[in-house]
Amino acid sequence: MSENTSSTILGRRRLLFGVGALGAGAALAACTSNSPASSASTSAAAAPPVSAGSAGGASSTPGKSVTIGFSAPAADHGWIAAITTNAKSQAGKYSDVTLQAVEGSNDVNQQISQVQTLIDKKVDALVILPFDGKALTEIAIKAMGAGIPVINLDRVFASPRGSRTWIGGDNYGMGVAAGRYIGDQLKAKGVTNPVIAEVQGIANLPLTQDRSKGFSDALATYGFKVGRQVSAEFTVESGQKVTSDLLQAAPKIDAIWNHDDDQGVGVLAAITQANRKEFFMVGGAGSRNAMDLIKADSGVLKCTVTYPPTMAASAVNLARLVAQGHGMTDLVENEIPASITLASATVTKDNVDKYLPLGFAS
């Protein structure tokens, strides 16, 4: 599978900045960028989530009517589907916003053509989650040159000239959050030489490498390291296969981190089939399915670290503010930031009720 194809399967995933002013549910925190995200954030938990779609201060007051164009890959994966759903839902909350969403496409040339159509329609702003950040860079620069501000959602363009603002998730921070949770749990149990397994997504993707680096760095602070590492493809089938192989090769495991809750459906199926219960597991992304299991507390899945598809709702808010010439009400500056990285929240049975409304269907 090519990197571009696999990027579409994931889609998700830089300091939770100005969440209240963004007005969507950016306080949460779900896979993908085409280039490495900043690794500056190492927060293991986000601030308590706000209701998705609420708007803060004067930002919620109806203003000049604006048309926002929206383009994203095909919704063939739970997280990507949630991206599109969040964008449309958020736009519908504003009487002064018209959203023109083109059909999701995994074809680079088709997405470029669709964005060109939105440029020709002279929309007031664009929100673009590119199938391939590098390939969509020139059309994004063209939009900016035409006076149409672009909000670059998650997967990064090859040049900062392609966007007014970037907003996305923190892959490194996901790994840190997972590592801290596992480290704390094992230390509390008095485990001194644990066998820690990691089920990655696609190993050669920068986002996967960032997640693994954060995980390794966090575990190292406890004197722990990853003992078993396998790579899946962010699909149910691949998650089940590699986990089945992992369990056969490792007769004893103390903890597992699975990078993605969508592939986690397969990971959990393999665990059930093998009848293995001696370890606990941490998920990744924040699906509703995973949160339901965490709430039930009846199996090995005890935690998930988020990568919020609600970033699409926040991107719509940002596009609206920029198109109307507004800033963010919680900031002193008159302009919205050029880059916003969402934190990764650690969801356990103790706080899962706060995050359940924000989970997406795997």
Salt bridges, closest charged atoms under 4 A:
ASP96 OD1 - ARG320 NE 3.07
GLU198 OE2 - HIS259 NE2 2.73
ASP217 OD2 - LYS213 NZ 2.76
ASP245 OD2 - LYS241 NZ 3.27
ASP254 OD1 - LYS252 NZ 2.89
ASP260 OD1 - ARG12 NH1 2.56
ASP260 OD1 - ARG13 NH2 2.94
ASP260 OD2 - HIS77 NE2 3.82
ASP262 OD2 - ARG12 NH2 3.00
ASP262 OD2 - HIS77 NE2 3.13
GLU278 OE2 - ARG276 NH2 2.72
ASP292 OD1 - ARG288 NE 3.05
ASP297 OD1 - LYS302 NZ 2.70
ASP297 OD2 - LYS349 NZ 3.19
GLU335 OE1 - ARG164 NH2 3.72
ASP353 OD1 - LYS295 NZ 2.62
